[in-house]
Amino acid sequence: MSLSGNCEICGLPSVEFSCDRCGSLVCDDHFEADVGLCTECRTEVGGTGGVPAGEDSPDGVDTYRF
């Protein structure tokens, strides 16, 4: 898919991506490819996303008790 226009964050005419959350057209400098979000949405959402692993995961995360 070809995108054209200016980056909605910095205004440079090098749009390459569209944010999965807000739809903004952004350049490579303002796109977080690992999550598919523009830098503004990434800041709003915060965190690293995903499921905690290692020491950050809660105890008994794989234990199901009924």
PDBQT receptor file of N, H, CA, C and O in Angstrom, charges set to zero:
ATOM      1  N   MET A   1       0.842  -1.166   0.000  1.00  0.00    +0.000 N 
ATOM      2  CA  MET A   1       0.000   0.000   0.000  1.00  0.00    +0.000 C 
ATOM      3  C   MET A   1       0.890   1.234   0.000  1.00  0.00    +0.000 C 
ATOM      4  O   MET A   1       1.829   1.332   0.791  1.00  0.00    +0.000 OA
ATOM      5  N   SER A   2       0.600   2.147  -0.866  1.00  0.00    +0.000 N 
ATOM      6  H   SER A   2      -0.162   2.068  -1.508  1.00  0.00    +0.000 HD
ATOM      7  CA  SER A   2       1.387   3.358  -0.978  1.00  0.00    +0.000 C 
ATOM      8  C   SER A   2       0.678   4.502  -0.259  1.00  0.00    +0.000 C 
ATOM      9  O   SER A   2      -0.505   4.754  -0.485  1.00  0.00    +0.000 OA
ATOM     10  N   LEU A   3       1.403   5.176   0.593  1.00  0.00    +0.000 N 
ATOM     11  H   LEU A   3       2.365   4.972   0.776  1.00  0.00    +0.000 HD
ATOM     12  CA  LEU A   3       0.851   6.301   1.328  1.00  0.00    +0.000 C 
ATOM     13  C   LEU A   3       1.498   7.575   0.826  1.00  0.00    +0.000 C 
ATOM     14  O   LEU A   3       2.682   7.590   0.491  1.00  0.00    +0.000 OA
ATOM     15  N   SER A   4       0.715   8.649   0.775  1.00  0.00    +0.000 N 
ATOM     16  H   SER A   4      -0.248   8.636   1.048  1.00  0.00    +0.000 HD
ATOM     17  CA  SER A   4       1.287   9.924   0.376  1.00  0.00    +0.000 C 
ATOM     18  C   SER A   4       0.752  11.017   1.282  1.00  0.00    +0.000 C 
ATOM     19  O   SER A   4      -0.353  10.917   1.815  1.00  0.00    +0.000 OA
ATOM     20  N   GLY A   5       1.537  12.044   1.446  1.00  0.00    +0.000 N 
ATOM     21  H   GLY A   5       2.435  12.126   1.013  1.00  0.00    +0.000 HD
ATOM     22  CA  GLY A   5       1.161  13.158   2.304  1.00  0.00    +0.000 C 
ATOM     23  C   GLY A   5       2.286  13.474   3.261  1.00  0.00    +0.000 C 
ATOM     24  O   GLY A   5       3.400  12.966   3.137  1.00  0.00    +0.000 OA
ATOM     25  N   ASN A   6       1.973  14.318   4.212  1.00  0.00    +0.000 N 
ATOM     26  H   ASN A   6       1.067  14.731   4.314  1.00  0.00    +0.000 HD
ATOM     27  CA  ASN A   6       2.960  14.719   5.209  1.00  0.00    +0.000 C 
ATOM     28  C   ASN A   6       2.711  13.988   6.518  1.00  0.00    +0.000 C 
ATOM     29  O   ASN A   6       1.574  13.650   6.849  1.00  0.00    +0.000 OA
ATOM     30  N   CYS A   7       3.780  13.750   7.253  1.00  0.00    +0.000 N 
ATOM     31  H   CYS A   7       4.704  14.024   6.984  1.00  0.00    +0.000 HD
ATOM     32  CA  CYS A   7       3.675  13.144   8.577  1.00  0.00    +0.000 C 
ATOM     33  C   CYS A   7       2.801  14.045   9.443  1.00  0.00    +0.000 C 
ATOM     34  O   CYS A   7       3.018  15.255   9.505  1.00  0.00    +0.000 OA
ATOM     35  N   GLU A   8       1.823  13.458  10.104  1.00  0.00    +0.000 N 
ATOM     36  H   GLU A   8       1.647  12.475  10.053  1.00  0.00    +0.000 HD
ATOM     37  CA  GLU A   8       0.895  14.244  10.913  1.00  0.00    +0.000 C 
ATOM     38  C   GLU A   8       1.494  14.689  12.241  1.00  0.00    +0.000 C 
ATOM     39  O   GLU A   8       0.849  15.415  12.997  1.00  0.00    +0.000 OA
ATOM     40  N   ILE A   9       2.711  14.266  12.532  1.00  0.00    +0.000 N 
ATOM     41  H   ILE A   9       3.236  13.676  11.918  1.00  0.00    +0.000 HD
ATOM     42  CA  ILE A   9       3.369  14.692  13.764  1.00  0.00    +0.000 C 
ATOM     43  C   ILE A   9       4.417  15.766  13.481  1.00  0.00    +0.000 C 
ATOM     44  O   ILE A   9       4.434  16.807  14.138  1.00  0.00    +0.000 OA
ATOM     45  N   CYS A  10       5.289  15.516  12.508  1.00  0.00    +0.000 N 
ATOM     46  H   CYS A  10       5.276  14.670  11.974  1.00  0.00    +0.000 HD
ATOM     47  CA  CYS A  10       6.367  16.474  12.247  1.00  0.00    +0.000 C 
ATOM     48  C   CYS A  10       6.193  17.267  10.951  1.00  0.00    +0.000 C 
ATOM     49  O   CYS A  10       6.866  18.278  10.753  1.00  0.00    +0.000 OA
ATOM     50  N   GLY A  11       5.303  16.819  10.073  1.00  0.00    +0.000 N 
ATOM     51  H   GLY A  11       4.756  15.998  10.234  1.00  0.00    +0.000 HD
ATOM     52  CA  GLY A  11       5.041  17.550   8.842  1.00  0.00    +0.000 C 
ATOM     53  C   GLY A  11       5.954  17.223   7.675  1.00  0.00    +0.000 C 
ATOM     54  O   GLY A  11       5.784  17.777   6.589  1.00  0.00    +0.000 OA
ATOM     55  N   LEU A  12       6.915  16.340   7.872  1.00  0.00    +0.000 N 
ATOM     56  H   LEU A  12       7.053  15.890   8.754  1.00  0.00    +0.000 HD
ATOM     57  CA  LEU A  12       7.810  15.975   6.772  1.00  0.00    +0.000 C 
ATOM     58  C   LEU A  12       7.060  15.159   5.721  1.00  0.00    +0.000 C 
ATOM     59  O   LEU A  12       6.167  14.383   6.062  1.00  0.00    +0.000 OA
ATOM     60  N   PRO A  13       7.412  15.328   4.456  1.00  0.00    +0.000 N 
ATOM     61  CA  PRO A  13       6.708  14.616   3.377  1.00  0.00    +0.000 C 
ATOM     62  C   PRO A  13       7.220  13.193   3.150  1.00  0.00    +0.000 C 
ATOM     63  O   PRO A  13       7.373  12.769   2.005  1.00  0.00    +0.000 OA
ATOM     64  N   SER A  14       7.479  12.472   4.204  1.00  0.00    +0.000 N 
ATOM     65  H   SER A  14       7.355  12.817   5.134  1.00  0.00    +0.000 HD
ATOM     66  CA  SER A  14       8.017  11.114   4.057  1.00  0.00    +0.000 C 
ATOM     67  C   SER A  14       7.138  10.093   4.775  1.00  0.00    +0.000 C 
ATOM     68  O   SER A  14       7.639   9.272   5.543  1.00  0.00    +0.000 OA
ATOM     69  N   VAL A  15       5.831  10.141   4.528  1.00  0.00    +0.000 N 
ATOM     70  H   VAL A  15       5.424  10.808   3.904  1.00  0.00    +0.000 HD
ATOM     71  CA  VAL A  15       4.894   9.231   5.182  1.00  0.00    +0.000 C 
ATOM     72  C   VAL A  15       5.128   7.809   4.698  1.00  0.00    +0.000 C 
ATOM     73  O   VAL A  15       5.169   7.551   3.495  1.00  0.00    +0.000 OA
ATOM     74  N   GLU A  16       5.281   6.888   5.642  1.00  0.00    +0.000 N 
ATOM     75  H   GLU A  16       5.248   7.098   6.619  1.00  0.00    +0.000 HD
ATOM     76  CA  GLU A  16       5.487   5.485   5.304  1.00  0.00    +0.000 C 
ATOM     77  C   GLU A  16       4.521   4.561   6.024  1.00  0.00    +0.000 C 
ATOM     78  O   GLU A  16       4.329   3.421   5.601  1.00  0.00    +0.000 OA
ATOM     79  N   PHE A  17       3.902   5.037   7.116  1.00  0.00    +0.000 N 
ATOM     80  H   PHE A  17       4.058   5.963   7.459  1.00  0.00    +0.000 HD
ATOM     81  CA  PHE A  17       3.083   4.159   7.946  1.00  0.00    +0.000 C 
ATOM     82  C   PHE A  17       1.776   4.823   8.348  1.00  0.00    +0.000 C 
ATOM     83  O   PHE A  17       1.628   6.044   8.292  1.00  0.00    +0.000 OA
ATOM     84  N   SER A  18       0.827   3.974   8.759  1.00  0.00    +0.000 N 
ATOM     85  H   SER A  18       0.947   2.983   8.804  1.00  0.00    +0.000 HD
ATOM     86  CA  SER A  18      -0.448   4.432   9.303  1.00  0.00    +0.000 C 
ATOM     87  C   SER A  18      -0.617   3.784  10.676  1.00  0.00    +0.000 C 
ATOM     88  O   SER A  18      -0.465   2.571  10.816  1.00  0.00    +0.000 OA
ATOM     89  N   CYS A  19      -0.930   4.587  11.679  1.00  0.00    +0.000 N 
ATOM     90  H   CYS A  19      -1.054   5.573  11.566  1.00  0.00    +0.000 HD
ATOM     91  CA  CYS A  19      -1.091   4.092  13.044  1.00  0.00    +0.000 C 
ATOM     92  C   CYS A  19      -2.310   3.179  13.132  1.00  0.00    +0.000 C 
ATOM     93  O   CYS A  19      -3.386   3.527  12.643  1.00  0.00    +0.000 OA
ATOM     94  N   ASP A  20      -2.145   2.018  13.751  1.00  0.00    +0.000 N 
ATOM     95  H   ASP A  20      -1.271   1.736  14.148  1.00  0.00    +0.000 HD
ATOM     96  CA  ASP A  20      -3.241   1.062  13.905  1.00  0.00    +0.000 C 
ATOM     97  C   ASP A  20      -4.305   1.549  14.881  1.00  0.00    +0.000 C 
ATOM     98  O   ASP A  20      -5.435   1.061  14.850  1.00  0.00    +0.000 OA
ATOM     99  N   ARG A  21      -3.970   2.487  15.735  1.00  0.00    +0.000 N 
ATOM    100  H   ARG A  21      -3.052   2.883  15.760  1.00  0.00    +0.000 HD
ATOM    101  CA  ARG A  21      -4.918   2.956  16.755  1.00  0.00    +0.000 C 
ATOM    102  C   ARG A  21      -5.701   4.183  16.296  1.00  0.00    +0.000 C 
ATOM    103  O   ARG A  21      -6.930   4.198  16.367  1.00  0.00    +0.000 OA
ATOM    104  N   CYS A  22      -4.992   5.216  15.822  1.00  0.00    +0.000 N 
ATOM    105  H   CYS A  22      -3.994   5.204  15.765  1.00  0.00    +0.000 HD
ATOM    106  CA  CYS A  22      -5.665   6.471  15.474  1.00  0.00    +0.000 C 
ATOM    107  C   CYS A  22      -5.745   6.726  13.976  1.00  0.00    +0.000 C 
ATOM    108  O   CYS A  22      -6.492   7.599  13.534  1.00  0.00    +0.000 OA
ATOM    109  N   GLY A  23      -4.978   5.969  13.190  1.00  0.00    +0.000 N 
ATOM    110  H   GLY A  23      -4.372   5.260  13.549  1.00  0.00    +0.000 HD
ATOM    111  CA  GLY A  23      -5.010   6.125  11.741  1.00  0.00    +0.000 C 
ATOM    112  C   GLY A  23      -4.134   7.235  11.198  1.00  0.00    +0.000 C 
ATOM    113  O   GLY A  23      -4.155   7.493   9.994  1.00  0.00    +0.000 OA
ATOM    114  N   SER A  24      -3.370   7.896  12.041  1.00  0.00    +0.000 N 
ATOM    115  H   SER A  24      -3.353   7.686  13.019  1.00  0.00    +0.000 HD
ATOM    116  CA  SER A  24      -2.492   8.975  11.590  1.00  0.00    +0.000 C 
ATOM    117  C   SER A  24      -1.455   8.448  10.612  1.00  0.00    +0.000 C 
ATOM    118  O   SER A  24      -0.936   7.343  10.772  1.00  0.00    +0.000 OA
ATOM    119  N   LEU A  25      -1.159   9.254   9.595  1.00  0.00    +0.000 N 
ATOM    120  H   LEU A  25      -1.580  10.152   9.466  1.00  0.00    +0.000 HD
ATOM    121  CA  LEU A  25      -0.104   8.926   8.651  1.00  0.00    +0.000 C 
ATOM    122  C   LEU A  25       1.179   9.518   9.200  1.00  0.00    +0.000 C 
ATOM    123  O   LEU A  25       1.261  10.723   9.437  1.00  0.00    +0.000 OA
ATOM    124  N   VAL A  26       2.182   8.675   9.403  1.00  0.00    +0.000 N 
ATOM    125  H   VAL A  26       2.116   7.696   9.210  1.00  0.00    +0.000 HD
ATOM    126  CA  VAL A  26       3.414   9.124  10.050  1.00  0.00    +0.000 C 
ATOM    127  C   VAL A  26       4.659   8.612   9.335  1.00  0.00    +0.000 C 
ATOM    128  O   VAL A  26       4.615   7.633   8.590  1.00  0.00    +0.000 OA
ATOM    129  N   CYS A  27       5.773   9.305   9.584  1.00  0.00    +0.000 N 
ATOM    130  H   CYS A  27       5.808  10.101  10.189  1.00  0.00    +0.000 HD
ATOM    131  CA  CYS A  27       7.065   8.911   9.022  1.00  0.00    +0.000 C 
ATOM    132  C   CYS A  27       7.699   7.828   9.893  1.00  0.00    +0.000 C 
ATOM    133  O   CYS A  27       7.175   7.474  10.949  1.00  0.00    +0.000 OA
ATOM    134  N   ASP A  28       8.822   7.317   9.435  1.00  0.00    +0.000 N 
ATOM    135  H   ASP A  28       9.248   7.605   8.577  1.00  0.00    +0.000 HD
ATOM    136  CA  ASP A  28       9.532   6.256  10.147  1.00  0.00    +0.000 C 
ATOM    137  C   ASP A  28       9.972   6.697  11.545  1.00  0.00    +0.000 C 
ATOM    138  O   ASP A  28       9.994   5.882  12.468  1.00  0.00    +0.000 OA
ATOM    139  N   ASP A  29      10.319   7.967  11.711  1.00  0.00    +0.000 N 
ATOM    140  H   ASP A  29      10.301   8.628  10.961  1.00  0.00    +0.000 HD
ATOM    141  CA  ASP A  29      10.769   8.472  13.013  1.00  0.00    +0.000 C 
ATOM    142  C   ASP A  29       9.653   8.501  14.052  1.00  0.00    +0.000 C 
ATOM    143  O   ASP A  29       9.927   8.489  15.252  1.00  0.00    +0.000 OA
ATOM    144  N   HIS A  30       8.399   8.540  13.604  1.00  0.00    +0.000 N 
ATOM    145  H   HIS A  30       8.177   8.549  12.629  1.00  0.00    +0.000 HD
ATOM    146  CA  HIS A  30       7.269   8.654  14.526  1.00  0.00    +0.000 C 
ATOM    147  C   HIS A  30       6.372   7.427  14.509  1.00  0.00    +0.000 C 
ATOM    148  O   HIS A  30       5.177   7.525  14.787  1.00  0.00    +0.000 OA
ATOM    149  N   PHE A  31       6.944   6.270  14.184  1.00  0.00    +0.000 N 
ATOM    150  H   PHE A  31       7.915   6.190  13.959  1.00  0.00    +0.000 HD
ATOM    151  CA  PHE A  31       6.186   5.022  14.156  1.00  0.00    +0.000 C 
ATOM    152  C   PHE A  31       6.925   3.958  14.943  1.00  0.00    +0.000 C 
ATOM    153  O   PHE A  31       8.119   3.739  14.739  1.00  0.00    +0.000 OA
ATOM    154  N   GLU A  32       6.213   3.296  15.842  1.00  0.00    +0.000 N 
ATOM    155  H   GLU A  32       5.243   3.473  16.008  1.00  0.00    +0.000 HD
ATOM    156  CA  GLU A  32       6.763   2.192  16.631  1.00  0.00    +0.000 C 
ATOM    157  C   GLU A  32       6.322   0.893  15.962  1.00  0.00    +0.000 C 
ATOM    158  O   GLU A  32       5.226   0.397  16.223  1.00  0.00    +0.000 OA
ATOM    159  N   ALA A  33       7.172   0.346  15.103  1.00  0.00    +0.000 N 
ATOM    160  H   ALA A  33       8.063   0.749  14.891  1.00  0.00    +0.000 HD
ATOM    161  CA  ALA A  33       6.815  -0.825  14.300  1.00  0.00    +0.000 C 
ATOM    162  C   ALA A  33       6.492  -2.054  15.142  1.00  0.00    +0.000 C 
ATOM    163  O   ALA A  33       5.666  -2.872  14.737  1.00  0.00    +0.000 OA
ATOM    164  N   ASP A  34       7.125  -2.199  16.301  1.00  0.00    +0.000 N 
ATOM    165  H   ASP A  34       7.796  -1.534  16.630  1.00  0.00    +0.000 HD
ATOM    166  CA  ASP A  34       6.894  -3.384  17.124  1.00  0.00    +0.000 C 
ATOM    167  C   ASP A  34       5.461  -3.472  17.632  1.00  0.00    +0.000 C 
ATOM    168  O   ASP A  34       4.979  -4.568  17.920  1.00  0.00    +0.000 OA
ATOM    169  N   VAL A  35       4.772  -2.338  17.748  1.00  0.00    +0.000 N 
ATOM    170  H   VAL A  35       5.164  -1.449  17.514  1.00  0.00    +0.000 HD
ATOM    171  CA  VAL A  35       3.384  -2.343  18.222  1.00  0.00    +0.000 C 
ATOM    172  C   VAL A  35       2.406  -1.775  17.204  1.00  0.00    +0.000 C 
ATOM    173  O   VAL A  35       1.195  -1.839  17.414  1.00  0.00    +0.000 OA
ATOM    174  N   GLY A  36       2.907  -1.220  16.107  1.00  0.00    +0.000 N 
ATOM    175  H   GLY A  36       3.891  -1.168  15.936  1.00  0.00    +0.000 HD
ATOM    176  CA  GLY A  36       2.040  -0.684  15.064  1.00  0.00    +0.000 C 
ATOM    177  C   GLY A  36       1.383   0.636  15.421  1.00  0.00    +0.000 C 
ATOM    178  O   GLY A  36       0.325   0.968  14.886  1.00  0.00    +0.000 OA
ATOM    179  N   LEU A  37       2.002   1.399  16.328  1.00  0.00    +0.000 N 
ATOM    180  H   LEU A  37       2.861   1.130  16.763  1.00  0.00    +0.000 HD
ATOM    181  CA  LEU A  37       1.413   2.655  16.778  1.00  0.00    +0.000 C 
ATOM    182  C   LEU A  37       2.332   3.835  16.491  1.00  0.00    +0.000 C 
ATOM    183  O   LEU A  37       3.554   3.698  16.440  1.00  0.00    +0.000 OA
ATOM    184  N   CYS A  38       1.704   5.015  16.303  1.00  0.00    +0.000 N 
ATOM    185  H   CYS A  38       0.711   5.127  16.344  1.00  0.00    +0.000 HD
ATOM    186  CA  CYS A  38       2.502   6.230  16.198  1.00  0.00    +0.000 C 
ATOM    187  C   CYS A  38       3.056   6.543  17.584  1.00  0.00    +0.000 C 
ATOM    188  O   CYS A  38       2.580   6.002  18.582  1.00  0.00    +0.000 OA
ATOM    189  N   THR A  39       4.048   7.404  17.647  1.00  0.00    +0.000 N 
ATOM    190  H   THR A  39       4.434   7.844  16.836  1.00  0.00    +0.000 HD
ATOM    191  CA  THR A  39       4.679   7.700  18.930  1.00  0.00    +0.000 C 
ATOM    192  C   THR A  39       3.713   8.362  19.911  1.00  0.00    +0.000 C 
ATOM    193  O   THR A  39       3.845   8.174  21.121  1.00  0.00    +0.000 OA
ATOM    194  N   GLU A  40       2.742   9.133  19.412  1.00  0.00    +0.000 N 
ATOM    195  H   GLU A  40       2.635   9.286  18.429  1.00  0.00    +0.000 HD
ATOM    196  CA  GLU A  40       1.769   9.767  20.309  1.00  0.00    +0.000 C 
ATOM    197  C   GLU A  40       0.866   8.721  20.960  1.00  0.00    +0.000 C 
ATOM    198  O   GLU A  40       0.619   8.783  22.164  1.00  0.00    +0.000 OA
ATOM    199  N   CYS A  41       0.370   7.760  20.177  1.00  0.00    +0.000 N 
ATOM    200  H   CYS A  41       0.571   7.709  19.198  1.00  0.00    +0.000 HD
ATOM    201  CA  CYS A  41      -0.476   6.704  20.744  1.00  0.00    +0.000 C 
ATOM    202  C   CYS A  41       0.326   5.819  21.682  1.00  0.00    +0.000 C 
ATOM    203  O   CYS A  41      -0.180   5.394  22.720  1.00  0.00    +0.000 OA
ATOM    204  N   ARG A  42       1.564   5.539  21.328  1.00  0.00    +0.000 N 
ATOM    205  H   ARG A  42       1.975   5.884  20.485  1.00  0.00    +0.000 HD
ATOM    206  CA  ARG A  42       2.417   4.716  22.189  1.00  0.00    +0.000 C 
ATOM    207  C   ARG A  42       2.593   5.377  23.552  1.00  0.00    +0.000 C 
ATOM    208  O   ARG A  42       2.608   4.699  24.579  1.00  0.00    +0.000 OA
ATOM    209  N   THR A  43       2.727   6.704  23.558  1.00  0.00    +0.000 N 
ATOM    210  H   THR A  43       2.714   7.255  22.723  1.00  0.00    +0.000 HD
ATOM    211  CA  THR A  43       2.859   7.439  24.808  1.00  0.00    +0.000 C 
ATOM    212  C   THR A  43       1.567   7.374  25.612  1.00  0.00    +0.000 C 
ATOM    213  O   THR A  43       1.600   7.201  26.831  1.00  0.00    +0.000 OA
ATOM    214  N   GLU A  44       0.418   7.514  24.928  1.00  0.00    +0.000 N 
ATOM    215  H   GLU A  44       0.392   7.655  23.939  1.00  0.00    +0.000 HD
ATOM    216  CA  GLU A  44      -0.877   7.464  25.610  1.00  0.00    +0.000 C 
ATOM    217  C   GLU A  44      -1.156   6.083  26.186  1.00  0.00    +0.000 C 
ATOM    218  O   GLU A  44      -1.636   5.958  27.313  1.00  0.00    +0.000 OA
ATOM    219  N   VAL A  45      -0.856   5.052  25.410  1.00  0.00    +0.000 N 
ATOM    220  H   VAL A  45      -0.466   5.153  24.495  1.00  0.00    +0.000 HD
ATOM    221  CA  VAL A  45      -1.111   3.685  25.843  1.00  0.00    +0.000 C 
ATOM    222  C   VAL A  45      -0.136   3.288  26.938  1.00  0.00    +0.000 C 
ATOM    223  O   VAL A  45      -0.513   2.632  27.909  1.00  0.00    +0.000 OA
ATOM    224  N   GLY A  46       1.117   3.687  26.780  1.00  0.00    +0.000 N 
ATOM    225  H   GLY A  46       1.424   4.220  25.991  1.00  0.00    +0.000 HD
ATOM    226  CA  GLY A  46       2.140   3.411  27.779  1.00  0.00    +0.000 C 
ATOM    227  C   GLY A  46       2.499   1.948  27.856  1.00  0.00    +0.000 C 
ATOM    228  O   GLY A  46       1.917   1.113  27.164  1.00  0.00    +0.000 OA
ATOM    229  N   GLY A  47       3.455   1.647  28.698  1.00  0.00    +0.000 N 
ATOM    230  H   GLY A  47       3.928   2.326  29.260  1.00  0.00    +0.000 HD
ATOM    231  CA  GLY A  47       3.872   0.266  28.920  1.00  0.00    +0.000 C 
ATOM    232  C   GLY A  47       4.496  -0.376  27.707  1.00  0.00    +0.000 C 
ATOM    233  O   GLY A  47       4.660   0.241  26.654  1.00  0.00    +0.000 OA
ATOM    234  N   THR A  48       4.833  -1.616  27.886  1.00  0.00    +0.000 N 
ATOM    235  H   THR A  48       4.699  -2.117  28.741  1.00  0.00    +0.000 HD
ATOM    236  CA  THR A  48       5.437  -2.367  26.805  1.00  0.00    +0.000 C 
ATOM    237  C   THR A  48       4.459  -3.334  26.181  1.00  0.00    +0.000 C 
ATOM    238  O   THR A  48       4.774  -3.959  25.168  1.00  0.00    +0.000 OA
ATOM    239  N   GLY A  49       3.278  -3.473  26.761  1.00  0.00    +0.000 N 
ATOM    240  H   GLY A  49       3.023  -2.966  27.584  1.00  0.00    +0.000 HD
ATOM    241  CA  GLY A  49       2.274  -4.369  26.207  1.00  0.00    +0.000 C 
ATOM    242  C   GLY A  49       2.614  -5.820  26.446  1.00  0.00    +0.000 C 
ATOM    243  O   GLY A  49       3.647  -6.137  27.035  1.00  0.00    +0.000 OA
ATOM    244  N   GLY A  50       1.753  -6.692  25.994  1.00  0.00    +0.000 N 
ATOM    245  H   GLY A  50       0.914  -6.435  25.515  1.00  0.00    +0.000 HD
ATOM    246  CA  GLY A  50       2.002  -8.116  26.126  1.00  0.00    +0.000 C 
ATOM    247  C   GLY A  50       1.727  -8.639  27.515  1.00  0.00    +0.000 C 
ATOM    248  O   GLY A  50       1.161  -7.945  28.359  1.00  0.00    +0.000 OA
ATOM    249  N   VAL A  51       2.134  -9.865  27.738  1.00  0.00    +0.000 N 
ATOM    250  H   VAL A  51       2.593 -10.429  27.052  1.00  0.00    +0.000 HD
ATOM    251  CA  VAL A  51       1.918 -10.546  29.008  1.00  0.00    +0.000 C 
ATOM    252  C   VAL A  51       3.201 -10.488  29.817  1.00  0.00    +0.000 C 
ATOM    253  O   VAL A  51       4.272 -10.755  29.272  1.00  0.00    +0.000 OA
ATOM    254  N   PRO A  52       3.131 -10.150  31.094  1.00  0.00    +0.000 N 
ATOM    255  CA  PRO A  52       4.337 -10.116  31.910  1.00  0.00    +0.000 C 
ATOM    256  C   PRO A  52       5.037 -11.476  31.925  1.00  0.00    +0.000 C 
ATOM    257  O   PRO A  52       4.392 -12.524  31.901  1.00  0.00    +0.000 OA
ATOM    258  N   ALA A  53       6.350 -11.436  31.965  1.00  0.00    +0.000 N 
ATOM    259  H   ALA A  53       6.874 -10.585  31.985  1.00  0.00    +0.000 HD
ATOM    260  CA  ALA A  53       7.115 -12.685  31.987  1.00  0.00    +0.000 C 
ATOM    261  C   ALA A  53       8.181 -12.604  33.066  1.00  0.00    +0.000 C 
ATOM    262  O   ALA A  53       8.549 -11.517  33.513  1.00  0.00    +0.000 OA
ATOM    263  N   GLY A  54       8.662 -13.741  33.470  1.00  0.00    +0.000 N 
ATOM    264  H   GLY A  54       8.363 -14.624  33.107  1.00  0.00    +0.000 HD
ATOM    265  CA  GLY A  54       9.734 -13.788  34.459  1.00  0.00    +0.000 C 
ATOM    266  C   GLY A  54       9.298 -13.264  35.804  1.00  0.00    +0.000 C 
ATOM    267  O   GLY A  54       8.225 -13.615  36.296  1.00  0.00    +0.000 OA
ATOM    268  N   GLU A  55      10.121 -12.426  36.405  1.00  0.00    +0.000 N 
ATOM    269  H   GLU A  55      10.992 -12.141  36.006  1.00  0.00    +0.000 HD
ATOM    270  CA  GLU A  55       9.838 -11.897  37.734  1.00  0.00    +0.000 C 
ATOM    271  C   GLU A  55       8.611 -10.991  37.758  1.00  0.00    +0.000 C 
ATOM    272  O   GLU A  55       8.011 -10.793  38.814  1.00  0.00    +0.000 OA
ATOM    273  N   ASP A  56       8.230 -10.439  36.604  1.00  0.00    +0.000 N 
ATOM    274  H   ASP A  56       8.717 -10.600  35.746  1.00  0.00    +0.000 HD
ATOM    275  CA  ASP A  56       7.081  -9.543  36.545  1.00  0.00    +0.000 C 
ATOM    276  C   ASP A  56       5.754 -10.280  36.502  1.00  0.00    +0.000 C 
ATOM    277  O   ASP A  56       4.705  -9.674  36.723  1.00  0.00    +0.000 OA
ATOM    278  N   SER A  57       5.782 -11.586  36.219  1.00  0.00    +0.000 N 
ATOM    279  H   SER A  57       6.634 -12.078  36.039  1.00  0.00    +0.000 HD
ATOM    280  CA  SER A  57       4.514 -12.314  36.122  1.00  0.00    +0.000 C 
ATOM    281  C   SER A  57       4.009 -12.662  37.512  1.00  0.00    +0.000 C 
ATOM    282  O   SER A  57       4.803 -12.941  38.411  1.00  0.00    +0.000 OA
ATOM    283  N   PRO A  58       2.704 -12.648  37.693  1.00  0.00    +0.000 N 
ATOM    284  CA  PRO A  58       2.152 -12.978  39.006  1.00  0.00    +0.000 C 
ATOM    285  C   PRO A  58       2.348 -14.452  39.341  1.00  0.00    +0.000 C 
ATOM    286  O   PRO A  58       2.438 -15.290  38.443  1.00  0.00    +0.000 OA
ATOM    287  N   ASP A  59       2.413 -14.768  40.631  1.00  0.00    +0.000 N 
ATOM    288  H   ASP A  59       2.340 -14.088  41.360  1.00  0.00    +0.000 HD
ATOM    289  CA  ASP A  59       2.541 -16.159  41.064  1.00  0.00    +0.000 C 
ATOM    290  C   ASP A  59       1.300 -16.935  40.669  1.00  0.00    +0.000 C 
ATOM    291  O   ASP A  59       0.188 -16.410  40.726  1.00  0.00    +0.000 OA
ATOM    292  N   GLY A  60       1.487 -18.189  40.267  1.00  0.00    +0.000 N 
ATOM    293  H   GLY A  60       2.390 -18.616  40.221  1.00  0.00    +0.000 HD
ATOM    294  CA  GLY A  60       0.361 -19.053  39.930  1.00  0.00    +0.000 C 
ATOM    295  C   GLY A  60      -0.345 -18.684  38.648  1.00  0.00    +0.000 C 
ATOM    296  O   GLY A  60      -1.520 -19.008  38.476  1.00  0.00    +0.000 OA
ATOM    297  N   VAL A  61       0.343 -18.016  37.743  1.00  0.00    +0.000 N 
ATOM    298  H   VAL A  61       1.298 -17.753  37.883  1.00  0.00    +0.000 HD
ATOM    299  CA  VAL A  61      -0.300 -17.562  36.519  1.00  0.00    +0.000 C 
ATOM    300  C   VAL A  61      -0.813 -18.723  35.672  1.00  0.00    +0.000 C 
ATOM    301  O   VAL A  61      -1.775 -18.553  34.924  1.00  0.00    +0.000 OA
ATOM    302  N   ASP A  62      -0.191 -19.902  35.774  1.00  0.00    +0.000 N 
ATOM    303  H   ASP A  62       0.591 -20.040  36.382  1.00  0.00    +0.000 HD
ATOM    304  CA  ASP A  62      -0.629 -21.065  35.009  1.00  0.00    +0.000 C 
ATOM    305  C   ASP A  62      -1.453 -22.035  35.849  1.00  0.00    +0.000 C 
ATOM    306  O   ASP A  62      -1.744 -23.145  35.403  1.00  0.00    +0.000 OA
ATOM    307  N   THR A  63      -1.823 -21.637  37.034  1.00  0.00    +0.000 N 
ATOM    308  H   THR A  63      -1.587 -20.735  37.396  1.00  0.00    +0.000 HD
ATOM    309  CA  THR A  63      -2.582 -22.504  37.922  1.00  0.00    +0.000 C 
ATOM    310  C   THR A  63      -4.058 -22.140  37.857  1.00  0.00    +0.000 C 
ATOM    311  O   THR A  63      -4.441 -20.991  38.077  1.00  0.00    +0.000 OA
ATOM    312  N   TYR A  64      -4.874 -23.138  37.553  1.00  0.00    +0.000 N 
ATOM    313  H   TYR A  64      -4.562 -24.071  37.375  1.00  0.00    +0.000 HD
ATOM    314  CA  TYR A  64      -6.317 -22.919  37.490  1.00  0.00    +0.000 C 
ATOM    315  C   TYR A  64      -6.976 -23.665  38.634  1.00  0.00    +0.000 C 
ATOM    316  O   TYR A  64      -6.805 -24.876  38.771  1.00  0.00    +0.000 OA
ATOM    317  N   ARG A  65      -7.722 -22.953  39.448  1.00  0.00    +0.000 N 
ATOM    318  H   ARG A  65      -7.860 -21.969  39.336  1.00  0.00    +0.000 HD
ATOM    319  CA  ARG A  65      -8.408 -23.571  40.577  1.00  0.00    +0.000 C 
ATOM    320  C   ARG A  65      -9.880 -23.228  40.492  1.00  0.00    +0.000 C 
ATOM    321  O   ARG A  65     -10.258 -22.073  40.294  1.00  0.00    +0.000 OA
ATOM    322  N   PHE A  66     -10.713 -24.264  40.647  1.00  0.00    +0.000 N 
ATOM    323  H   PHE A  66     -10.406 -25.202  40.808  1.00  0.00    +0.000 HD
ATOM    324  CA  PHE A  66     -12.162 -24.051  40.567  1.00  0.00    +0.000 C 
ATOM    325  C   PHE A  66     -12.818 -24.402  41.866  1.00  0.00    +0.000 C 
ATOM    326  O   PHE A  66     -14.037 -24.287  41.993  1.00  0.00    +0.000 OA
TER     327      PHE A  66
